[in-house]
């Protein structure tokens, strides 16, 4: 914990560049008649503007990246409107990301499983079960979603938070236990609405766990085709 | 049904939003339990060990089984919805000592990293001030070294001393930020070396 004394020192130290800036500006003003100084002043102003512009750009990009979980009806509509132009599609997706998605995530988060089921059915999955108990070699496991496609069984766990490495290790252990008794289990998916670190993605890849983000369900090439 | 206690030693992780740090903390917890000779099992192993039924399925990751007791890492359950905590079933009183050890093992470097990260971001205003300071230091040095100023002697002295003052302040600031960043990297390496 930072004490008040520490905070005071910290605040004082953060004034240093500001003081340096003021000192430099004073110095520049005194020798303003010098052309090189004027160029230097201009270059500083330009560089500050550049920094601000880059940061504004990065902020906008970050905002744009905070996309997007489709309620089941949205992707179908988007796919249908393809012929009417890319701009319309982008506008629709943007509207979705700014209005529909936040509303969806806050108000309807309880129906997340149902939304995934609807999307899986749209992507060709049959016999979708929620909270299915499967017998493993050592113990019983309650899996969030179990579904079938072309006689192959797939498992899906849902995490409404960012993923950590132990999520993958846990799911991998569950899969190993289940597959001993259920040979038709083909793949395990880990659905998350949160962020996924690169290290976690790597562990998942090594363990054969397929991480599914909300936007993956929206893609025309289904996650099932991609992984089978 | 076997008794299931909550260990709240990891409450400090609830305020950490940094993705990589949270992953490092999680991996460090696993490594710490492994070092104490605990066997890593699935969350369902722990739940089946307790027996009974749960009204709400706990959002657990994996569990650890050892001679002193059984532990499971949980993020959200009916008892605690706020964030990372540990469920434990102690077979021996030593189980409490073990979990305290794990908490210290993970908490010391992780808390220092989190605190240094906040300090650096407060101090540098998310590195905006660092960039500004570098620009001023470079331009100030170039101007002081290369430009011959046609100014009267007293004015020239003021200008030169102001330049020197500005450059010195910038350098002190940059060195401080650099030292803090090195310290943060040191603790990060300490935390990451554990898994």
Contacts between the chains, C-beta under 8 A, distances in Angstrom:
chain1	res1	chain2	res2	distance
A	2	B	115	7.3
A	2	B	119	7.5
A	10	B	119	6.6
A	10	B	122	6.3
A	10	B	123	5.9
A	13	B	123	6.2
A	13	B	173	6.7
A	13	B	176	6.2
A	14	B	122	7.2
A	14	B	123	5.2
A	14	B	124	7.8
A	14	B	125	7.2
A	14	B	129	6.7
A	16	B	133	7.7
A	16	B	169	4.7
A	16	B	170	7.3
A	16	B	172	6.3
A	16	B	173	4.1
A	17	B	129	4.6
A	17	B	130	7.9
A	17	B	132	5.6
A	17	B	133	4.2
A	17	B	136	7.2
A	17	B	169	7.2
A	17	B	170	6.4
A	17	B	173	5.4
A	18	B	129	7.7
A	19	B	166	7.8
A	19	B	169	5.6
A	20	B	133	6.5
A	20	B	136	5.4
A	20	B	137	8.0
A	20	B	165	7.8
A	20	B	166	4.3
A	20	B	167	7.6
A	20	B	169	4.2
A	20	B	170	4.6
A	20	B	173	7.3
A	21	B	132	6.6
A	21	B	136	6.2
A	21	B	166	7.7
A	23	B	162	5.0
A	23	B	163	7.7
A	23	B	165	5.4
A	23	B	166	3.8
A	23	B	169	7.2
A	24	B	136	5.3
A	24	B	139	7.5
A	24	B	140	6.0
A	24	B	162	7.7
A	24	B	163	7.4
A	24	B	166	4.7
A	26	B	162	5.8
A	27	B	159	5.2
A	27	B	162	4.4
A	27	B	163	5.4
A	27	B	166	6.9
A	30	B	151	7.5
A	30	B	155	6.4
A	30	B	158	6.9
A	30	B	159	5.2
A	30	B	162	7.8
A	31	B	149	5.6
A	31	B	151	6.5
A	31	B	159	5.9
A	34	B	147	6.7
A	34	B	149	6.5
A	34	B	150	7.8
A	36	B	143	7.3
A	36	B	147	5.7
A	37	B	143	7.0
A	37	B	147	7.4
A	40	B	139	5.3
A	40	B	143	6.4
A	43	B	139	7.4
A	44	B	135	6.2
A	44	B	136	7.7
A	44	B	139	6.7
A	47	B	135	5.7
A	48	B	132	7.2
A	51	B	128	6.7
A	51	B	131	5.8
A	51	B	132	7.9
A	55	B	128	7.5
A	131	B	57	7.5
A	136	B	44	7.6
A	138	B	45	6.7
A	139	B	42	7.7
A	139	B	44	5.3
A	139	B	45	5.7
A	139	B	48	4.3
A	140	B	44	6.9
A	140	B	48	6.5
A	141	B	42	7.6
A	141	B	44	4.8
A	142	B	44	7.3
A	142	B	57	6.2
A	159	B	59	7.1
A	160	B	59	7.9
A	161	B	59	7.4
A	161	B	75	6.1
A	161	B	76	7.8
A	162	B	19	6.2
A	162	B	22	6.7
A	164	B	22	6.3
A	164	B	23	5.5
A	164	B	26	3.8
A	164	B	27	7.9
A	164	B	61	6.5
A	165	B	23	5.8
A	165	B	26	5.6
A	165	B	27	5.1
A	165	B	30	7.4
A	166	B	26	5.2
A	166	B	27	7.6
A	166	B	29	7.5
A	166	B	30	5.9
A	166	B	61	3.7
A	166	B	62	5.0
A	166	B	73	6.0
A	167	B	61	5.3
A	169	B	30	7.3
A	169	B	40	6.9
A	169	B	61	7.4
A	169	B	62	5.5
A	170	B	42	5.4
A	170	B	43	5.5
A	170	B	60	7.4
A	170	B	61	4.9
A	170	B	62	4.1
A	173	B	40	7.7
A	173	B	41	6.8
A	173	B	42	4.1
A	173	B	62	6.6
A	174	B	42	5.1
A	174	B	44	6.3
A	177	B	42	6.8
A	177	B	44	7.9
A	195	B	19	5.4
A	197	B	19	4.9
A	197	B	20	5.7
A	197	B	23	4.9
A	199	B	20	7.3
A	199	B	23	5.7
A	200	B	23	6.0
